[in-house]
């Protein structure tokens, strides 16, 4: 597999898909592919947010332990 998709890239691509859907720019033949890709992008974003939240919480816990 290639380089890991960053949160920003995943979010930007997701926004593009939503915009295409809102503007009816996606034909029926491509809709299934776009919906599946949107689902993958949402999972990437959710996973990255979860990992970031855990990392921040760990850092905050370490800081509070020094006081």
Secondary structure, 3 states (H helix, E strand, C coil): CCCCCCHHHHHHHHHHHHHHHHCCCCCHHHHHHHHHHHHHHHHHHHHHHHHHHHHHHHHHHHHHHCC
